[in-house]
Amino acid sequence: MTLAAGLTVRPADTLRTAHERMRANGRGLVAVVGRGDKLLGTITDGALRRAMLAGADLDGGVDQAMSLQPLTASKRATKKELLALLRTHRLRSIPIVTDGRLVGVRSLDELGGTGMPAPVAVVMVGGKGERLRPLTDTMPKPLLKIGGLSIVERLIEGMAAAGVRDVYLTLNYKADVFEDRLGTGKHLGVALHYVRERKAMGTAGALSLLPDDLEGPVVVANGDLVTTIDFRALLDFHWHHEGSITVTGVEHLSPIPYGVLRFVEHHLLGIDEKPQRRDLVAAGIYVVEAPVLRFVPRDAPSGMPDLIARAVGEGLPTHVFPILERWFDIGSPEEFERVLLHFAVGADSE
């Protein structure tokens, strides 16, 4: 067993390097190795994102997210034993170690196993895209093309790469155009199912129109987002944490046009002149367990915040997944032009 390229990082590497290698190797894991490939620890995609939520710096060291006592397996472990370990601990990959030295990494994919039931997806494309008028007077926003593919096709391709095979498109504005342009979805690697809203249903209402026999997790996404999010990493995160709902977040900077006072009680410590406030805001992509859909009112408008509030109120585990990849909410024709340029120069691969 030989080590494939991109499976390891060194102690002096940054979290950004670790993240880039995880994206490239598709294992959701990199091993931190020393001299002679001695295994020092591992970093999973989930551990890296949890570290970012706790304030880690992508340009800081790998020690911010490294497990010093990772789950490992012997080279002698059978396929059955490896699958049992991965499923028990809800992990995609496991390092193979001999005498403390990394000799390989095995994953669910190569072992022919699965973790969770097959996911499905719902992409909401019923909006009118009024912020992008006049571009959307004749063409719905999700069908506007960026780099040769429409916005919604980019989303669906990313979902298909994560194992999604059935995608439900919730339609309202210019519904026929979507069916004419996208057809069966075969060219995207999925089966497309079209769900027509008789009225505007909000960001969650159309979930009540889905089949009642869904078993796997449901990826829910706004159909007008441009992002390079790793949907497999999102699904792995959701599976590992045994969540009922996982909400994606993206960092948003808000300039404060005043000097902000730093103080304790009535004692002034200093003034921060026009700082930027950093918040993690909802990114319009969610993973929802099928049983949670019972909280969606039947054939009535409802929003994702309402569904999340009901789940939290019932004490169901709900988690946050920070998006570290590219993410754009195109709110104006000028922003659309900027994103077009971004993808034209190949920056989407960053």
Secondary structure, 3 states (H helix, E strand, C coil): CCCCCCCEECCCCEHHHHHHHHHHHCCCEEEEECHHHEEEEEEEHHHHHHHHHCCCCCCCEHHHCCECCCCCEECCCCHHHHHHHHHHHCCCEEEEEECCEEEEEEEHHHHCCCCCCCCEEEEECCCCCHHHCCCCCCCCHHHCEECCEEHHHHHHHHHHHCCCCEEEEEECCCHHHHHHHHCCCHHHCCEEEEEECCCCCHHHHHHHHCCCCCCCCEEEEECCEEECCCHHHHHHHHHHCCCCEEEEEEEEEEECCCEEEEEECCEEEEEEECCEEEEEEEEEEEEECHHHHHHCCCCCCCCHHHHHHHHHHCCCCEEEEECCCCEEECCCHHHHHHHHHHHHCCHHHC
